[in-house]
């Protein structure tokens, strides 16, 4: 056990954190009209690996985590298709930006959920996840991502691969 986690759980968490960090670095480029293909590839690969490893945890009933995983899988498949098969031509550029942004949002949303569940001081503020501090954190995250989506889609220059 490392940090109270099994090696597999730690691997899953590290993949998730790599995906989030790479995603925010890539997002900075996207907002400036630059693909940052290396960071984008790391973001997509790490986020896909996070989703896939998430499905390997034992479960007996459908949970919100599985639902997020299914949604993330679909969103990531569309983003990868738009980038690597359609090469961001025409509407595929906006499709890629919005689906990649949605994947980053979902991964970051889960990070906040996990932080409130596992980090003592945050858990003390919102032990059930229905208290105002949790809602404020998730609300601010959503507002930030909506603002980023707005900026990404309001006529930015085309990006080359």
N, C-alpha and C positions, 0 to 999 in steps of 0.2 A: 504494500500500500504506500502510495506517495501522495502526500497532502490528503490522506484519508480516502483516496480513490484507487480503484483497481487500475492496472496498467492500461487496460482497454478504455476505461472511462477517461483516464488522463490523456490518452491518444486522441480520443474524440474531442475533448475540451481544447487541446492544443490545435487540432485541425480547425475548430470553430474560431479560435482566437486569431490564427493565421489568416483565415478567410475574412474576418472582420477588419483586421488591420490592412490587409492588401486591398480589400474593398474600399475602404475610406481613402487610401492613397490613389487607387484607380479613379474613384469618384472625383477627387480633386482635379485629375486630368480631364475627365469627361466634362466637368463644369467649365474648363478652359478650352474645350474643343479638341483635346488630345486623347487618343485612345489609351496610351500607356499600355501597350500590348502585353508586356511582361507582367506587370502588376495585375492587369485584367485576367490573364491566364492563371496566375497564382490564385487570385480571388475565386475564379470559377472552379478551378480544380479542388481547392481546399473546401469550398462550400459544398460542392458535389460530394466530396469524400465525407464531409460532416453529416450530410443527409443520409448517405448510404450506411455509414457506421451507426447512425441513430436507429436505423431499422434492424440492426443486429442485437440490440438490447432485448432482453426477454420481456414479453408482454402477453397478457391473456385477454385483454379487452381493448377496444378502440379508445385511445386517449387523445387529448389535445395535441400532445407531442407528435403522435402519429399523423394527425390531421395536418399539422404544420409541415411535417416531412413530405406528405403527399403533395401539398400545395407547392412547396419549395421545389420538389422534383419536376413538376410541370413547368413552373416558372423558369427554372434553370435550363430545362430542355429547350424551351423557346429562345432563351437568351443565347445559348450555344448555337442553335440553328441560325438565328439572325446574324450572329457574328461570323461563324466559320463556314456556313453554307451559302448565306445570302450576302455576305460581305458588307453589311450595313447599307446596302443600296436602297434608295427610296425610303419607303415607310419602315424598312427593316432597321434603320438607324434608331428611330424613335422606339420601335418595338424592343430592340436590344436594350436601350437605355432604361426604359421603364421596367422591363422584366429583371434586368440586372439590379436595378435599384430596389425592386420589390424583394429580391432574394437577399440583398444586404439588409434591408429593413427587417425581414423575418428572422434572420440570424441575430441581429442586434436586439430585437424584441425578446428572443429567447435568452440572450445574455442578461438582459435586465430581469427577466423572470427568475433565472437561476441565481443572480446576485441577491435578489430579495429573499430567496429561499435559503441560500447557503452562507451569506455573509452576515455575521451576528448583528452588527449595528443596523444594517438595512432590514433584516428580519424583525428586529425589535420595533422598527417603524411601521412595518406592514406584515405581520405574521401570517395573515391569511391571503394576502395578495389582493384584498378588496378595499384596503384603506387608502385615504387620500394621497399619501406620499407615493405609493405605487402608481396610482392613477395619474398623478402629476408627471412622474418620470416617463410613463408610457405616452402620455399626451404630448409632452415636449418632444419626445422621439418622433412621434407621428407628424407633428407640425414641422419639424426639421426636414423630414423626408418628403413631405408634400411640397415644401418650399424648394427643395433640391429638384424634385420632379418637375416643378413649374419652370425652374431655371433651365433645366436640361432640354425641355421641349419647346421653349418659346423662341425658335428660330436660330438656334446655335448653328455654327458652320458644320458642314459634313466632316466626319472623321475618316481618315484613311486607316486601313489595317496595317 
